[in-house]
Amino acid sequence: MNFQNQFEACIICGAIGDAWGSSYENEVLIDDSEIYYLGKKKI
């Protein structure tokens, strides 16, 4: 494998990884706007 093939593979794999991970990259799983201490809401 020469340098050009390695470079092209890196770019293609990076684009695939970005496309695959973009659906959940900025997804918020926990609501940080509310805090509970011992079952009671404090904020």
C-alpha positions as CSV (number, residue, x, y, z in Angstrom):
1,M,0.0,0.0,0.0
2,N,1.5,3.3,-1.0
3,F,1.0,6.7,0.7
4,Q,-1.8,7.8,-1.7
5,N,-3.9,4.7,-1.0
6,Q,-3.4,5.1,2.7
7,F,-4.4,8.8,2.5
8,E,-7.6,8.0,0.5
9,A,-8.5,5.2,2.9
10,C,-8.1,7.6,5.9
11,I,-10.3,10.2,4.3
12,I,-13.0,7.7,3.3
13,C,-13.0,6.0,6.7
14,G,-13.2,9.4,8.5
15,A,-16.2,10.4,6.4
16,I,-17.9,7.1,7.1
17,G,-17.2,7.4,10.9
18,D,-18.5,11.0,10.9
19,A,-21.7,10.0,9.1
20,W,-22.2,7.0,11.3
21,G,-21.7,8.9,14.6
22,S,-23.6,12.1,13.7
23,S,-27.0,10.7,14.6
24,Y,-26.2,10.4,18.3
25,E,-23.2,12.7,18.7
26,N,-25.1,15.6,20.3
27,E,-27.9,13.6,21.9
28,V,-28.6,14.4,25.5
29,L,-29.4,11.3,27.5
30,I,-29.6,12.9,30.9
31,D,-31.5,16.1,31.7
32,D,-28.9,18.1,33.7
33,S,-31.4,21.0,34.3
34,E,-32.9,19.1,37.3
35,I,-31.0,17.7,40.2
36,Y,-32.5,15.3,42.7
37,Y,-31.0,14.5,46.1
38,L,-32.4,11.5,47.9
39,G,-35.4,11.5,45.6
40,K,-36.4,15.2,46.2
41,K,-36.0,17.9,43.5
42,K,-33.6,20.6,44.6
43,I,-33.5,22.9,41.5
